[in-house]
Amino acid sequence: MSSPRLERMKDAVRSLYDRNRQRGTAPWCGRDYDFVCPSMGTYPFQWFWDSCFHAVALSHLDPERARIEVRSLLANAQPDGFVAHVTFWQREKYEDMLATYSIAYRTPYLSDCIQPPLLAEAVQAAARGEGGAAFLAEVTPAVRRYYDWLDRIRDPDRDGLVATLQPDESGLDHAPKYDAYLGISGLAPEEFTTAWERVAGPYAEVGRDPDRMFGLDLFVVEDVLVNTVYAENEGVLAELLERTGDTAGAEEMRRRARRSTTALVEKCYDRDAGLFFDLAGAEEEMLRTNSISSLMPLLLPDLPAPIAATLIDHLEDPREYSAPFPVPSVAMNVPSFSAGPVGKLVWRGPSWMNTNWYLSRGLRRHGRTDLASVLEDRSARLVEEHGFREYYNPLTGEGAGARDFSWTGIVVDMLARREGEA
């Protein structure tokens, strides 16, 4: 039996996902859609990594809806394997809102960008229970094509690390770790827009051809958060392929997962700082800002134990990440840290539920169930006391950003894992 706390959280997430559910048929492609949008008031479209988090949460509430969420996400997967980071199912209803977005388009209805690749985790969650095997057989070929696309197109130096080509592809749009690389020195929104246009404009001029975008070397980042998620999901995909009888494919994905983890440790870990840092540009210069990305490899089960212990030391340090409402997205002793909102700029200090979800799993994998329990308790308190918000002040717990923000519902998986339901 679930605890009363978990049952209350399930009820709250179910209600949220009913409010944010979008269903219909899109005339532009003739396909049905049925998904949970991130926020009706701010993000009414289907975002890639949001949808993956939603599928994980839905797997505890209604497995069939979790599968429907994944099917909608994959409905417009391209023949080469690419899956857009936004699908604009109902674009015409929201043209005024789109004017406020900085988006690179592949078509008027699909973006031409990626987001952190946790698709395999979403499929794994949605495949739980009755009907799971049939669902896996249905979607696994498209999932494999997606990870093959990432390997083929986004890893030109063949080191096992995929590269983002603009800041929003990491999901961490305005994170201070990019400031110097982008030539940003202040906090004016116009400065960030101009920096984005300095990258996106030349990309448009070369037809957004991946090889030519890499050749421009305007923004090429082997992002630690993105590649931690990538390595984890290569391993998860290996398990899914094994379940569908593709033993050769499973072994290949296990090999890729090992390669990605090894590259993170060998290329991105700064032993003096005891932190991981992104690599920028053709010269792979380290972006040495102590941010949530620096801790993310804690998720990986085969991370060397001494490195895991060092990351946990940072997580427990009250000068850095041990805030009353963890985990800040930037270390609190970094000059650019801001506990509260900075206009519409994101990832400059507040705590986010999705990174808490990953870190709590990493803590459990590396034997720190005590600290994981504290993180899970405080994450649940954020929702219980301040609602489903986009992000939270790590010092006060106050919510900010979008209201009724759906991926914050991933807290239900944190509590369920703790109780052995996942």
C-alpha positions in Angstrom: 0.0 0.0 0.0 1.2 3.5 -0.8 1.7 6.0 2.0 -1.0 8.6 2.5 1.5 11.2 1.3 2.2 9.4 -1.9 -1.6 8.9 -2.5 -2.2 12.6 -2.0 0.6 13.5 -4.4 -0.8 11.1 -7.0 -4.2 12.8 -6.7 -2.7 16.2 -7.1 -0.6 15.2 -10.1 -3.6 13.5 -11.7 -5.6 16.7 -11.4 -2.8 18.8 -12.8 -2.4 16.6 -15.8 -6.1 16.6 -16.5 -6.0 20.4 -16.5 -3.0 20.5 -18.8 -4.1 17.8 -21.2 -4.3 18.7 -24.9 -6.2 16.5 -27.3 -7.4 16.7 -30.9 -6.4 16.2 -34.5 -3.9 18.4 -36.3 -4.9 19.4 -39.8 -1.3 20.1 -40.8 -0.3 16.5 -40.4 -3.6 14.6 -40.1 -2.5 13.0 -36.9 -4.2 12.8 -33.5 -2.5 14.2 -30.5 -3.0 13.6 -26.8 -0.3 15.0 -24.4 0.2 17.0 -21.2 1.5 20.5 -22.0 4.0 22.1 -19.6 1.7 24.9 -18.7 -1.5 26.1 -20.3 -0.7 29.8 -19.6 2.9 29.7 -20.8 3.8 26.6 -22.8 0.8 25.1 -24.5 2.8 23.0 -26.9 4.5 19.6 -26.6 8.1 19.9 -25.4 10.4 16.9 -25.7 12.0 16.6 -22.3 8.9 17.8 -20.5 6.8 15.1 -22.2 9.3 12.5 -21.1 9.0 13.6 -17.5 5.2 13.6 -17.9 5.3 10.0 -19.2 7.3 8.9 -16.2 4.8 10.6 -13.8 1.8 9.2 -15.7 3.2 5.7 -15.4 2.2 5.8 -11.8 -1.3 7.1 -12.5 -2.4 5.7 -15.9 0.1 3.6 -17.9 -2.0 3.9 -21.0 -1.9 7.7 -20.9 1.9 7.4 -20.4 2.0 5.4 -23.6 -0.2 7.9 -25.4 2.1 10.7 -24.3 5.1 8.9 -25.9 3.2 8.1 -29.1 2.3 11.8 -29.5 5.9 12.8 -29.0 7.1 10.3 -31.6 4.2 10.9 -34.1 6.3 13.3 -36.1 9.7 11.7 -35.7 11.6 12.2 -39.0 12.8 9.3 -41.2 16.4 10.0 -40.2 15.5 9.6 -36.5 15.3 13.2 -35.4 12.6 14.2 -32.9 11.9 17.9 -32.5 12.2 19.6 -29.2 8.8 21.2 -29.7 5.8 20.0 -31.7 3.4 22.9 -32.3 0.3 20.8 -32.6 -2.1 23.8 -32.4 0.2 26.6 -33.7 -2.6 28.7 -35.1 -4.3 29.2 -31.7 -1.1 30.7 -30.2 0.5 32.9 -32.8 0.7 35.9 -30.4 2.5 33.7 -27.8 5.0 32.4 -30.5 6.1 35.9 -31.1 7.7 35.8 -27.6 9.7 32.6 -28.3 13.2 32.3 -29.7 12.8 29.1 -31.7 14.6 27.7 -34.7 12.1 25.9 -36.9 12.5 22.8 -39.1 8.9 23.3 -40.4 6.3 25.8 -39.1 5.1 23.0 -36.8 8.4 21.4 -35.7 11.5 23.0 -34.1 14.9 22.2 -35.4 16.5 21.6 -32.0 17.1 18.8 -29.5 16.6 18.7 -25.7 18.2 16.4 -23.1 17.6 12.9 -24.5 15.6 11.0 -21.8 13.3 9.3 -24.3 14.4 5.8 -23.3 13.6 6.5 -19.7 10.1 7.7 -20.7 9.6 4.5 -22.7 10.9 2.3 -19.9 8.4 3.9 -17.5 5.5 3.7 -19.9 6.2 0.0 -20.6 5.4 -1.0 -17.1 2.6 -3.5 -16.5 0.1 -5.1 -18.8 0.5 -4.2 -22.4 4.1 -3.1 -21.9 5.7 -5.7 -24.2 3.4 -4.7 -27.1 4.2 -1.1 -26.5 7.9 -1.7 -26.5 7.7 -3.6 -29.8 5.8 -0.7 -31.3 8.0 2.2 -30.3 11.5 0.8 -29.8 12.5 1.0 -33.5 11.8 4.8 -33.5 13.6 5.2 -30.2 16.7 3.4 -31.5 16.7 5.6 -34.7 16.6 8.7 -32.4 19.7 7.6 -30.5 21.4 6.6 -33.7 20.7 10.1 -35.0 22.3 11.7 -32.0 25.4 9.4 -32.3 25.7 10.0 -36.1 24.9 13.8 -36.3 25.7 15.3 -32.9 29.0 13.5 -32.1 31.3 14.5 -35.0 34.5 13.9 -33.1 33.3 10.4 -32.1 34.2 10.7 -28.4 30.8 9.5 -27.1 29.7 13.0 -26.1 26.9 14.8 -28.1 27.1 18.5 -28.7 24.4 21.2 -28.4 24.5 23.9 -31.1 22.6 26.6 -29.2 21.9 27.2 -25.5 18.3 26.2 -25.3 19.1 22.7 -26.6 20.4 21.8 -23.1 17.1 23.0 -21.6 19.2 25.4 -19.4 18.6 28.4 -21.7 20.0 31.3 -19.6 22.4 29.4 -17.3 25.4 31.6 -16.3 27.8 28.9 -17.4 27.2 30.1 -20.9 27.6 33.9 -20.2 31.3 34.3 -21.1 31.1 32.0 -24.1 28.2 33.9 -25.5 29.7 37.3 -24.7 27.0 38.2 -22.2 28.0 40.6 -19.4 24.7 41.7 -17.9 21.2 40.6 -17.3 19.2 42.6 -19.8 16.9 40.3 -21.8 17.9 42.0 -25.0 21.5 40.9 -24.4 20.4 37.3 -24.3 18.3 37.7 -27.4 21.1 39.3 -29.3 23.5 36.5 -28.3 20.9 33.9 -29.5 20.6 35.7 -32.8 24.3 35.9 -33.2 24.2 32.1 -33.3 20.9 31.4 -35.0 21.3 33.9 -37.8 24.4 32.4 -39.3 22.8 28.9 -38.9 19.9 30.0 -41.0 22.3 31.3 -43.6 23.9 27.8 -44.0 20.4 26.1 -44.1 20.9 24.7 -40.6 23.0 22.0 -42.1 24.6 20.2 -39.1 28.0 19.8 -40.6 28.1 23.5 -41.6 26.8 24.6 -38.2 29.6 22.7 -36.5 32.0 24.3 -38.9 30.9 27.8 -37.9 32.0 27.0 -34.3 29.6 29.7 -32.9 28.2 27.6 -30.1 29.3 24.0 -29.8 29.0 22.7 -26.3 29.5 19.1 -25.0 27.1 19.8 -22.1 27.6 17.7 -18.9 23.9 17.6 -18.1 22.9 16.6 -21.6 25.6 13.9 -21.8 24.8 12.5 -18.4 21.2 12.0 -19.5 22.5 10.6 -22.8 24.8 8.1 -21.1 22.0 7.0 -18.7 19.6 6.6 -21.6 22.0 4.6 -23.8 22.1 2.1 -20.9 18.3 2.1 -20.5 17.9 1.6 -24.2 20.2 -1.4 -24.0 17.8 -2.9 -21.5 14.8 -2.2 -23.7 16.5 -3.7 -26.7 17.3 -6.8 -24.7 13.6 -7.1 -23.7 12.6 -7.0 -27.4 15.1 -9.7 -28.3 17.7 -7.5 -30.0 20.8 -8.8 -28.2 23.2 -7.3 -30.7 21.6 -3.9 -30.4 21.6 -4.1 -26.6 25.3 -4.8 -26.6 26.0 -1.9 -28.9 24.1 0.5 -26.7 25.9 -0.8 -23.6 29.2 -0.1 -25.4 28.1 3.4 -26.2 26.9 4.0 -22.6 30.4 3.0 -21.4 32.1 5.2 -23.9 29.9 8.2 -23.0 30.6 7.7 -19.2 34.3 7.3 -19.8 34.4 10.5 -21.9 32.6 12.5 -19.3 35.1 11.4 -16.6 38.2 11.7 -18.8 37.4 15.0 -20.6 34.9 16.9 -18.4 36.0 16.2 -14.8 38.3 18.8 -13.2 40.1 16.9 -10.4 41.3 20.1 -8.8 37.8 21.5 -8.5 36.2 18.1 -7.9 33.5 19.1 -10.4 32.4 18.4 -14.0 32.4 21.2 -16.5 31.0 21.6 -20.1 33.4 21.7 -23.0 33.0 24.6 -25.5 34.1 25.1 -29.0 36.4 23.3 -31.3 39.2 23.6 -28.7 36.9 22.1 -26.0 37.6 24.8 -23.5 36.1 24.1 -20.0 33.2 26.4 -19.0 34.2 26.6 -15.3 31.0 27.7 -13.6 29.9 25.7 -10.7 26.4 24.8 -11.6 23.9 22.0 -11.3 25.4 20.4 -14.4 28.7 20.0 -12.5 26.9 17.5 -10.1 24.8 15.6 -12.7 27.2 12.6 -13.4 26.3 11.5 -9.9 23.4 9.8 -11.6 25.6 7.4 -13.4 25.9 4.0 -11.7 29.4 3.3 -12.9 30.8 6.6 -11.9 34.0 5.9 -10.0 33.3 5.9 -6.2 35.9 8.6 -5.3 34.4 11.0 -7.8 30.9 10.3 -6.6 32.0 11.0 -3.0 33.5 14.3 -4.1 30.3 15.4 -5.8 28.3 14.5 -2.7 30.7 16.6 -0.7 29.7 19.6 -2.9 26.1 18.7 -2.6 26.3 18.7 1.2 28.4 22.0 1.4 26.2 24.8 2.8 28.2 27.3 0.9 27.3 25.7 -2.4 24.3 23.4 -2.7 23.0 22.5 0.8 20.1 25.0 0.7 16.9 24.8 2.8 15.1 23.9 -0.4 17.6 22.1 -2.6 19.1 21.8 -5.1 20.1 25.3 -6.4 20.8 25.3 -10.1 23.9 27.4 -9.5 26.2 27.1 -6.5 25.3 29.7 -3.9 28.9 31.0 -3.7 29.1 31.8 -7.4 28.8 35.5 -8.0 26.1 35.1 -10.7 23.8 33.0 -8.3 20.3 34.4 -7.8 17.9 32.7 -5.5 14.8 34.3 -7.0 13.6 35.1 -10.5 15.7 37.3 -12.8 12.9 38.6 -15.0 12.2 35.8 -17.5 15.8 34.4 -17.3 15.9 30.8 -16.1 18.4 28.4 -14.5 20.4 31.2 -12.7 20.0 29.8 -9.2 16.5 28.5 -8.3 15.8 24.8 -7.6 14.1 22.7 -10.2 12.3 19.4 -9.6 13.7 17.5 -12.6 17.3 17.9 -11.5 16.3 17.0 -7.9 14.8 13.8 -9.4 18.0 12.9 -11.1 20.2 13.7 -8.1 18.0 11.7 -5.7 18.4 8.7 -7.9 22.2 9.2 -8.1 22.4 9.5 -4.3 20.6 6.2 -3.9 22.8 4.5 -6.5 25.9 5.6 -4.6 24.7 4.5 -1.2 23.5 7.8 0.3 19.9 6.9 0.9 19.9 9.3 3.9 20.7 12.3 1.8 18.3 11.1 -0.9 15.5 10.9 1.6 16.1 14.5 2.7 16.1 15.7 -0.9 12.9 13.8 -1.6 11.2 15.1 1.5 12.1 18.7 0.8 11.1 18.4 -2.9 7.7 17.1 -1.9 7.3 20.0 0.6 7.9 22.5 -2.2 4.8 21.2 -4.0 2.8 20.7 -0.8 3.4 24.2 0.4 3.8 26.2 -2.9 2.1 24.2 -5.6 3.3 23.0 -9.0 5.6 25.8 -10.1 8.3 25.9 -12.7 11.1 26.5 -10.2 11.5 27.5 -6.5 13.6 29.8 -4.4 16.2 27.5 -2.7 16.3 29.8 0.4 12.6 30.4 1.0 10.8 27.7 -1.1 8.7 30.3 -2.8 7.5 29.2 -6.2 8.1 31.2 -9.4 7.9 31.0 -13.2 5.0 29.2 -14.8 2.1 28.0 -12.7 0.6 24.5 -12.9 4.0 23.4 -14.3 3.6 19.8 -15.3 7.1 18.4 -15.1 7.2 19.3 -11.4 4.8 16.3 -11.1 7.9 14.1 -11.5 8.0 14.4 -7.7 5.4 11.5 -7.7 8.1 9.2 -9.1 10.6 10.3 -6.5 8.2 9.4 -3.7 7.2 6.1 -5.5 10.8 5.0 -5.9 11.4 5.7 -2.2 8.5 3.4 -1.4 9.5 0.7 -3.8 6.8 1.3 -6.4 9.2 1.9 -9.3 
